[in-house]
Amino acid sequence: MLNLKKFLKYRDTRPEFDEIKEAGRVGLPCIVIDGEKIIFDVKEILTLL
């Protein structure tokens, strides 16, 4: 539950999610790095794993 709450805080307050919310999407998959950088591109996310 803690991770969901953290995600929702980012989604509801960060401008990176504005376009996603306007399109009626959730914003997943995404990864947040150091609380600063948010990546939505699945291919870029996979390179980090």
PyMOL CGO cylinders between C-alpha atoms (Angstrom):
from pymol import cmd
from pymol.cgo import CYLINDER

trace = [
    CYLINDER, 0.00, 0.00, 0.00, 2.88, 2.35, 0.75, 0.3, 1, 1, 1, 1, 1, 1,
    CYLINDER, 2.88, 2.35, 0.75, 4.20, 2.10, -2.83, 0.3, 1, 1, 1, 1, 1, 1,
    CYLINDER, 4.20, 2.10, -2.83, 0.75, 2.85, -4.24, 0.3, 1, 1, 1, 1, 1, 1,
    CYLINDER, 0.75, 2.85, -4.24, 0.45, 5.94, -2.05, 0.3, 1, 1, 1, 1, 1, 1,
    CYLINDER, 0.45, 5.94, -2.05, 3.89, 7.14, -3.18, 0.3, 1, 1, 1, 1, 1, 1,
    CYLINDER, 3.89, 7.14, -3.18, 2.96, 6.63, -6.83, 0.3, 1, 1, 1, 1, 1, 1,
    CYLINDER, 2.96, 6.63, -6.83, -0.34, 8.47, -6.46, 0.3, 1, 1, 1, 1, 1, 1,
    CYLINDER, -0.34, 8.47, -6.46, 1.43, 11.42, -4.86, 0.3, 1, 1, 1, 1, 1, 1,
    CYLINDER, 1.43, 11.42, -4.86, 3.78, 11.66, -7.86, 0.3, 1, 1, 1, 1, 1, 1,
    CYLINDER, 3.78, 11.66, -7.86, 0.92, 11.21, -10.32, 0.3, 1, 1, 1, 1, 1, 1,
    CYLINDER, 0.92, 11.21, -10.32, -1.23, 13.85, -8.69, 0.3, 1, 1, 1, 1, 1, 1,
    CYLINDER, -1.23, 13.85, -8.69, 1.48, 16.49, -8.21, 0.3, 1, 1, 1, 1, 1, 1,
    CYLINDER, 1.48, 16.49, -8.21, 4.08, 16.15, -10.97, 0.3, 1, 1, 1, 1, 1, 1,
    CYLINDER, 4.08, 16.15, -10.97, 3.58, 17.92, -14.34, 0.3, 1, 1, 1, 1, 1, 1,
    CYLINDER, 3.58, 17.92, -14.34, 5.04, 14.91, -16.18, 0.3, 1, 1, 1, 1, 1, 1,
    CYLINDER, 5.04, 14.91, -16.18, 1.72, 13.15, -15.58, 0.3, 1, 1, 1, 1, 1, 1,
    CYLINDER, 1.72, 13.15, -15.58, -0.55, 15.95, -16.84, 0.3, 1, 1, 1, 1, 1, 1,
    CYLINDER, -0.55, 15.95, -16.84, -0.77, 14.69, -20.42, 0.3, 1, 1, 1, 1, 1, 1,
    CYLINDER, -0.77, 14.69, -20.42, -1.26, 11.12, -19.23, 0.3, 1, 1, 1, 1, 1, 1,
    CYLINDER, -1.26, 11.12, -19.23, -4.10, 12.09, -16.89, 0.3, 1, 1, 1, 1, 1, 1,
    CYLINDER, -4.10, 12.09, -16.89, -5.77, 14.19, -19.62, 0.3, 1, 1, 1, 1, 1, 1,
    CYLINDER, -5.77, 14.19, -19.62, -5.76, 11.11, -21.85, 0.3, 1, 1, 1, 1, 1, 1,
    CYLINDER, -5.76, 11.11, -21.85, -7.48, 9.11, -19.11, 0.3, 1, 1, 1, 1, 1, 1,
    CYLINDER, -7.48, 9.11, -19.11, -4.47, 6.86, -18.57, 0.3, 1, 1, 1, 1, 1, 1,
    CYLINDER, -4.47, 6.86, -18.57, -2.95, 5.84, -15.24, 0.3, 1, 1, 1, 1, 1, 1,
    CYLINDER, -2.95, 5.84, -15.24, 0.72, 6.50, -15.94, 0.3, 1, 1, 1, 1, 1, 1,
    CYLINDER, 0.72, 6.50, -15.94, 2.06, 2.98, -15.69, 0.3, 1, 1, 1, 1, 1, 1,
    CYLINDER, 2.06, 2.98, -15.69, 4.56, 1.70, -16.47, 0.3, 1, 1, 1, 1, 1, 1,
    CYLINDER, 4.56, 1.70, -16.47, 6.86, 4.32, -15.11, 0.3, 1, 1, 1, 1, 1, 1,
    CYLINDER, 6.86, 4.32, -15.11, 9.89, 4.44, -12.90, 0.3, 1, 1, 1, 1, 1, 1,
    CYLINDER, 9.89, 4.44, -12.90, 10.90, 7.25, -10.57, 0.3, 1, 1, 1, 1, 1, 1,
    CYLINDER, 10.90, 7.25, -10.57, 14.62, 7.69, -10.04, 0.3, 1, 1, 1, 1, 1, 1,
    CYLINDER, 14.62, 7.69, -10.04, 15.80, 9.46, -6.90, 0.3, 1, 1, 1, 1, 1, 1,
    CYLINDER, 15.80, 9.46, -6.90, 12.44, 11.21, -6.63, 0.3, 1, 1, 1, 1, 1, 1,
    CYLINDER, 12.44, 11.21, -6.63, 13.43, 13.45, -9.55, 0.3, 1, 1, 1, 1, 1, 1,
    CYLINDER, 13.43, 13.45, -9.55, 13.46, 11.74, -12.94, 0.3, 1, 1, 1, 1, 1, 1,
    CYLINDER, 13.46, 11.74, -12.94, 10.34, 9.95, -14.18, 0.3, 1, 1, 1, 1, 1, 1,
    CYLINDER, 10.34, 9.95, -14.18, 10.65, 7.57, -17.14, 0.3, 1, 1, 1, 1, 1, 1,
    CYLINDER, 10.65, 7.57, -17.14, 7.62, 6.28, -19.06, 0.3, 1, 1, 1, 1, 1, 1,
    CYLINDER, 7.62, 6.28, -19.06, 9.34, 4.62, -22.04, 0.3, 1, 1, 1, 1, 1, 1,
    CYLINDER, 9.34, 4.62, -22.04, 9.25, 0.84, -21.48, 0.3, 1, 1, 1, 1, 1, 1,
    CYLINDER, 9.25, 0.84, -21.48, 12.40, 0.28, -23.54, 0.3, 1, 1, 1, 1, 1, 1,
    CYLINDER, 12.40, 0.28, -23.54, 14.30, 2.83, -21.45, 0.3, 1, 1, 1, 1, 1, 1,
    CYLINDER, 14.30, 2.83, -21.45, 12.98, 1.26, -18.25, 0.3, 1, 1, 1, 1, 1, 1,
    CYLINDER, 12.98, 1.26, -18.25, 14.13, -2.18, -19.37, 0.3, 1, 1, 1, 1, 1, 1,
    CYLINDER, 14.13, -2.18, -19.37, 17.66, -0.91, -19.99, 0.3, 1, 1, 1, 1, 1, 1,
    CYLINDER, 17.66, -0.91, -19.99, 17.84, 0.06, -16.32, 0.3, 1, 1, 1, 1, 1, 1,
    CYLINDER, 17.84, 0.06, -16.32, 16.99, -3.43, -15.06, 0.3, 1, 1, 1, 1, 1, 1,
]
cmd.load_cgo(trace, "trace")
